[in-house]
Amino acid sequence: MKLAIVTACPNGMVTSVLCARLLDAAAQRQGWSTSVEVTDAAHPERQLSAATLEAAEWVLLVTSAPVDMSRFVGKRVFQSTPAQALQDVEAVLRKGADEAQIYVAPEAVAQALPTGQAAPRLVAITACPTGVAHTFMAAEALQQAAKRLGYDLQVETQGSVGARNPLSAEAIAQADVVLLACDIEVATERFAGKKSTAAARVSPSSKPRPPSTKRWPRARRKLQRVEPKAPPSRRRRASISTC
């Protein structure tokens, strides 16, 4: 069986590369022939060629970022997410082989918000002690939930590799809600004075959702200036508990 694997993650190359390697190895163990693409907007020349896609019996898309779907029109395609792939690559491959469907380009459908209603704006931080897989999985899950709800969400990931996609002062100033999905202590001074705050608990096996706007009045409290920090074990705003 010839399989084309395409991975894409907005939070950096770490998750995309990790998914690609795990899926490729699992497919090779099945005796399948694979071609792998790790989507990188800075290097479009690394995309799988049209000939390679044409030769593939089906295409596995493991993405949480927009991709050019026009490349796959007429091919058997199965779509999954990095979170699902990292949990069980074998299951994703089996399901994809069984359920891949011919991709047909959908008609563009405009979905406007009700007149006078702007999309809620949120900013979030996800963090765990190592700051690799679970940090990015939590960020991805929040982004997918925000997209379904029509929210405008920006996520900063933190861990041993440092901060990725750091939140700008402008994004924080415009945000209606701050989400903290963290298993380590993070600095919150820059969020002082925000009208609405919320803490989210996130794990790879859960399906986290940004808070409903209906609950914001009850969460309408301001972050106070941070006092000298106590040991992390006594000052936790939120927990991922997955690393």
Secondary structure, 3 states (H helix, E strand, C coil): CEEEEEEECCCCHHHHHHHHHHHHHHHHHCCCEEEEEECCCCCHHHCCCHHHHHHCCEEEEEECCCCCHHHHCCCEEEEECHHHHHHCHHHHHHHHHHHCEECCCCCCCCCCCCCCCCCCEEEEEEECCCCCHHHHHHHHHHHHHHHHHCCEEEEEEECCCCCECCCCHHHHHHCCEEEEEECCCCCCHHHCCCCCEEECCCCCCCCCCCCCHHHHHHHCCCCCCCCCCCCHHHCCCCCCCCC
